[in-house]
Each structure stands twice: as structure tokens, then as C-alpha cells.
Amino acid sequence: MATTKAAAGAGSTSLPKTGAISKGYNFASTWEQNAPLTEQQQAAIVALSHTFAERPFPVKLSQEHVGGQDNGLSISTKHSTMEETGEIEAVLVNTNQFYKWFTDLEAAMKSETEEKYQHYLTSLTERIQTCDGILHQVDETLDLFNLLQLQHQEVATKTKTLHDACDRVLIEKQKLIEFAEALRTKLNYFDELENVATNFYSVNVASGNFLALLKRLDECISYVESNPQYAESSVYLVKFRQLQSRALGMIRSHVLSVLKSTSSQVQAAIRSSSDSKMAVSEGVEASVIYVRFKAAASELKPVLEEIERRSPRKEYVQILAECHKLYCEQRLSLVKGIVHRRISEFAKKDKLPSLTRSGCAYLMQVCQLEHQLFDHFFPSSAEDISSLAPLIDPLCMYLYDTLRPKLIHEANLDILCELVDILKVEVLGEKVNRRSESLAGLRPTLDRILEDVQERLTFRARSHIRDEISNYIPFGEDLDYPAKLEQSPEMKPEATSADENPDVFKTWYPPLEKTLSCLSKLYRCLEPTVFTGLAQEAVEVCSMSIQKASKLIAKRSSPMDGQLFLIKHLLILREQIAPFDIEFSVTHKELDFSHLLELEKSLKATCEEFIMSVTKLVVDPMLSFVTKVTAVKVALSSGSPNQKIESPMAKPLKDQAFATPDKVAELVQKVSVTIHQELPRVMAKMKLYLQNQSTRTILFKPIKSNIVEAHTQVLSLLKSEYSHEEIQGIINMTSIQDLQLQLDSLL
């Protein structure tokens, strides 16, 4: 029973750890690690364990006799039971029965005690088998999964390879498409030959498709020209150029047709006005000639603008130039008669200056109108003056041909100078420069006319210098000096220029007045280089003419009059040409008078000659005295020191016959009388010829210096050779200070 209770108590607390059970637990643990159960599966196992934790008592055992202990079962003996219940199934009478009963009881107990364990074992065994099956399935599943993974990897690799191949194929396809499109684009230029050729034969210039075809043709030509490496490109280029030439020819014919049609309409309108004996006024002509052509410009504008837009290409440069030429020809055929008639009318009633002014004004008006009309036809070419040259130049030639003969026969310098002023200042300076763009076409002809006028003016100026200055033959009154100056009541003492006194010219020698008058006229009319040459020639000839007149006056009146005449006119000449030099230096032009040093030399020599003549007139006795004294001293100093001097030259100076105190007093008195009497006359004559005070002062300064110097030398000799009593009592020479005051008073 103890064994039974122990077995029962052991069975109720824990299961015996047999080898199968340990293996089962180990397997379960390994299974749990390798294949963890879900929460649902674990809950099922817990429920199952609770089910098998409490086994029901065997049927043969009374529940009431079961002990209430937790760790064992107390089973009463059969005997006790039967005694309580009164039920006795068998009587154990011998040992054999006991052993049999005990064996049955033990078997029953064993069966009852191990039933739940056996059942649990069976369950575990089943579960192990199930787990083994599951593990097998898991292994198979893992094998299948690995196989599937390998297959997936293989499929992914093949898929990626396929995708890469597809991408490459797509890229190659795109490249092929692009290549095909590029090839088609290139071939389109060559395929256009037939299309353009077909369309050109079915359209005209006025149609809307013509310009589009022309543009496409230019594109094809440009493409073929830039790709000569393509097969047969040269052949296609020739064919394209042939089509282009034909198209440009159609444009030329169309432009010419429109211009001719418009010209015919204008000519018909003009003839209709003439036939009706109505005077065609200038306004009507402008309305007919210009308004109708503006309508033609609107018709040709799309084509001409397209040509100008493509003018950088040489083909269009040529056709544009031809259109310019055609336009100028048609316009010239309409305008030339009117312009020629107007200029002829001016030439009949106007003198040369008026003709020049009115003719230039009319041509400027025509040129401006023509430029405006040309701008309607060719807006991009209007700035190029050469485009209108075939029209403007012939119109300008009418004025040039009209003026040229008149210029050749014009001999008046004043008129020629007026023409230069009109052309240079009024026309070219004010009007043409102010409207330089519209009147630029006139400038070449106007410059040519101006050059002709200046050339004629230069020729006439040289003739004038030769005839009126160089070959001038003076009249008697021209040489009547100083009477001419004395008899001039209008003469102002201090006036030396025409601005100060308009009548001052009357006292000048005529060649001088002619020279300065000529230079003043030519100064603004000729180019600097030309004017310089003429000025040099005129001044040189004038100087020579004045010198000739000076010699004649010296013979006729006196040498001093000749000298003062020459000084007067040379000074005037020098002073009057100075403004030309100043004016040119201000405008940064040079007027070269370097060769006129001859003028300065002549003036200087004449002044020196006059100074010496006046000096000699006044102090000649003193100069002779000093010269003799100097000669005596030289003679005395040239003798031998040991030689005994017995000649008169050995006498003291005051003992010499020419140097006695009385002789010296006589010459001093003579000089003093000359200073008081003759020198004022000389100064009066200087004032008559030289009205400028500063000029006289400059000229008199060396004269005064010479006089004072002569007195100083004589006074020095007197002090060294004569006694004080002789100097003060006999000679009585004026002091230098008093002499200077006396001379200054003469001015």
C-alpha cells in the first residue's frame, strides 16, 4: 500500500523522468526553439495539461473513501469496504487467493496509476510524431523555400537582364528614331527641290506663297552649301541656284513692271494737264509724281523688304542694287525734264549769285522729296547715299552745267567771293549739314561747284595781284608826299586803321590798299594752303611796289620823305596781315609768313637808315669831331717811344686847329641850333607819316640815344682835354640831363 501511495503521490505531483520522457522534453524544448508555437497553440497545450492533471478515480474505488490529502491517495482495504457496505465479493482463504487478489489489485492499481501517464505519454508520443511530421514538413518547406528563393533569385536575375536588355533596346530604338528623323530632316532639304521647282512654276511674285517659297529655297541653298560632303550636293546646289536665279529674275521683272506702270500713269496725267492747256504748277507736279509712286511703294513693299532683309547674301545684294538702279532710272525719266526747266528759268532771270542760291535751294527741295520717296521703297537702304546717286547726280549736273560757263567768264572778285560764301556758309554749312541724311547726295556736286568757284577765284586773285599790284603804274598824285598827307582834312592824327577812320585808305599808296582788300576778301573764301600762297605772293609784290614808290618819292620830295613813306606803308602792311595769322592760330590753322622776313628786313633797314640820317643831320659835327680826335690819338699812339715828335700832331688836342675851344664852341652851338630848329621839323614830319604815338616813340628812341651818346663822348673829351674855365666859359655845352629833357619834350 505504501508503494501504491508513493506511486500515487508521485503521480499526482510529478511525472517520472524516464528516458522517453526526457527525450520528449528535450525534443519539445528543441522544437520550441526551432519552431516556436503561436499563442493559440500554447493556450491549447495549457488547456490539455489541465485536463490531464486530474484523473478520475477507478470505478471500483469509492470516491468517498479517497483521502483529502494533496500528495497521495488512501485506499481502504477490501475488507474494510465490504464491512462498511456489507458487500463481500470474495473470501481470501488461502495464500494463493491473496496473491491472486493482490496481483489483481496491484495490476488494477498499476493500471489506474499509470493510465494518465500512459495517456500523456501516448499524447506526447503522438505529438512528437506530429512534431516530427511537422519538422519534416518544415524541412521540406524550408527546402522548398530555399529552392523557391534560388528560383526567385534566378528569375530576378533573368528579369534584370531582360530589363537591361529592354533598356538597351529602347535606347537603340530612340537613337535609331533620332537618326531617322535627322536623316529625314537632312533629306527634306534635298526633297524640297522638286516641291519648290513645281510651286515656282505655278505662282507669281504678287502671290502670298512666293516669299515663303523663296525663304525655303534660301534655306536649302544654305544647307547644301554648308554640307558639301553629302553625295550629289554640288548637283543639287546648281539646281537650287538656278531656281533662285529664276526667282530673283521674277522679282526684277515684277519691280520693273510696277515702276513702269506707275511712270506711265504719271506721264499720262502730266500730258493730260498739258493738253488741257493748264499750267502744271510745282504743287501739282509733286502731287502727281510723288503720291502715285507712294502707292506703288505699298505694292512692292513686302518684296523689297524681304530683299533688304537678306541683303548680306551676295545674290540679294545684286538684285537690290538692280532694283535701286531700276527705280532711279524710272524716277529720272520723270523728274529730269521738270528740274531742267526750273533751273533754266532761274538762269534766265537771275544773276550768278541769285542763280546759285535759288538753284541750290530748288535742288535741295527735290533731293529731300526724292529721299523721302526712296525711303518708302527701300527703308533699310535710305541711309546709303550711293543708292540714290544715279538719280541725284544727273539732276545736280543740270545746275552744274548751268553754272560752269558763267563761272568761267566771271572776273569780279567780289562776286566770286559771294558765291563761295553762299555755297560754303548758306548751303553746305547751314542747310546740308543740318539735314545731312536727306541732302547728302547733293554734297559731291556742291563741293565740286565750290571747288570750281575757288579755283576761278584763285586765278582771278593772281591776275589781280599781277595787274593791280605788281604792274601798278603810279599816277602823280599817288607819289605826292607829304602833300597828300597834309591835304587830307579827314585825317585823324591817331587813326591808323579803316575801322577807326574809313578815309584812311585815301592816304595809302594804292597797291597797299589793293593788297589788303584782296587778302581780306580771300581770307575766308579759300583753303588755308591756297590762301597762304596767295598772301605770300601778294605781300611780297606789295612790298616791292612800295619800295619802288619810296625811291620815286625820295627823288621827288626828299630822302626822308621816301624813308618815312616806306616805313609807314611797311608798318601798315605788317600790322594788317597780323590778324590773319592770329585768326588762323586760334582755329588751329597755320598761315606761314616765314618768307616775309624780307618784309621785316626791309622795314628794319629802312628804320635804321632813317635813324642814321636823322642822327647825322643833328649831331654830324660832333661825330666828325670825335672821329678826328680818335684819328689824332691813333696817330700819336702809333709813334716810337724814343722818337722825338715835332709834327703838329704832337700838340695837345686843344691846340689843334680843329679842336680849339672856339672851334668846339662853334660846333656845339651848331648842334644846339639843329636840335632846336631841324629836329622839331623832323618830328613834325614823323607825326605826319606815323600817326601812332608808340610807333614814333619806338623810332625816336634810338635817335635820342645816338644824340645823347654823341654829346656824352664830346663831353668826356672836353673833360679830359680842356680846363673847367674853357668848358664853362667858352664852349658852354648843355648838360646831358638838360639835353634829355629837351629831346623828350619833342615827343
Secondary structure, 3 states (H helix, E strand, C coil): CHHHHHHHHHHHHCCCCCHHHHHHHHHHHHHHHHCCCCHHHHHHHHHHHHHHHCCCCCCCCCHHHCCCCCCCCCCCCHHHHHHHHCCCCCCCCCHHHHHHHHHHHHHHHHHHHHHHHHHHHHHHHHHHHHHHHHHHHHHHHHHHHHHHHHHHHHHHHHHHHHHHHHHHHHHHHHHHHHHHHHHHHHHHHHHHHHHHHHHHCCCCCCCCHHHHHHHHHHHHHHHHHHCCCCCCHHHHHHHHHHHHHHHHHHHHHHHHHHHHHHHHHHHHHHHHHHHCCCCCCHHHHHHHHHHHHHHHHHHHHHHHHHHHHCCCCHHHHHHHHHHHHHHHHHHHHHHHHHHHHHHHHHHHHCCHHHHHHHHHHHHHHHHHHHHHHHHHHCCCCCCCHHHHHHHHHHHHHHHHHHHHHHHHHCCCHHHHHHHHHHHHHHHHHHHHHHCHHHHHHHHHHHHHHHHHHHHHHHHHHHHHHHHHHHCCCCCCHHHCCCHHHHCCCCCCCCCCCCCCCHHHHHHCCHHHHHHHHHHHHHCCCCCHHHHHHHHHHHHHHHHHHHHHHHHHHHHHCCHHHHHHHHHHHHHHHHHHHHHHHHHHHHCCCCCCCHHHHHHHHHHHHHHHHHHHHHHHHHHHHHHHHHHHHHHHHHHHHHCCCCCCCCCHHHCCHHHCHHHCHHHHHHHHHHHHHHHHHHHHHHHHHHHHHCCCHHHHHHHHHHHHHHHHHHHHHHHHHHHHHCCHHHHHHHHCCCCHHHHHHHHHHCC
